[in-house]
């Protein structure tokens, strides 16, 4: 359990993750204004970003 908490803290305080999620959030808002897409597609996109960041953190 302690490992999960440390990993979550590390993930949430990493500046690269914060920057990536900020950029993705802005892109999702921009896309929502110009080309409305399904909520499921937006959620899948956020999930892919999270997965990419977790993989990046494990290999760097």
N, C-alpha and C positions, 0 to 999 in steps of 0.2 A: 504494500500500500504506500509506503514511504517513497518508493521509486516512482510510482505514478504521480504523486504530488510534486516531487522534484522535477519530473519531466514536464508536467503541466505548467509549473512555475517558469521553467526554462523556456518553454514554448511561448508563453504569454508575455515574457519580458524581453524576448529577442527582437532587436530593432528591425531586423530584416523582415521578420514575420509581420510586425506592425505596419511597416511600409507597404508590404505586399497586400495585406488585407485592406489597407486604406485605398490603394490604387484600384483593387478589385471592386471595392464598394463604390467608388466614384464611377468606374466603368459600368457597373450594374445599373446605377441611377441614370447615367447618360443613355444607356441602351433602352431602359424602361421608358424614357421620354420619346425616343425616336423610333424604336422598333419593339413594341410590347411583345415579350416572350413569356412562355409559361413559367410559373413559379418553380416547377420541377427542374427546368433547365438552369435557372438561377441558382437553385440549391445544389445542383450537381456541379456547377462551376465553382462554387465556394468549397464544396467537398474536395474537388480536384486540387484547389489551391492549398487546402489544409494538408492533403496527402503529399503534395509536392514539397511543402515546407518541412514536414516530418521526415521525409526521405532525405532532403537536403541537410537537415540538422544531424541526422545519423551518420552522414558521410563526410561532414566537414569538421 
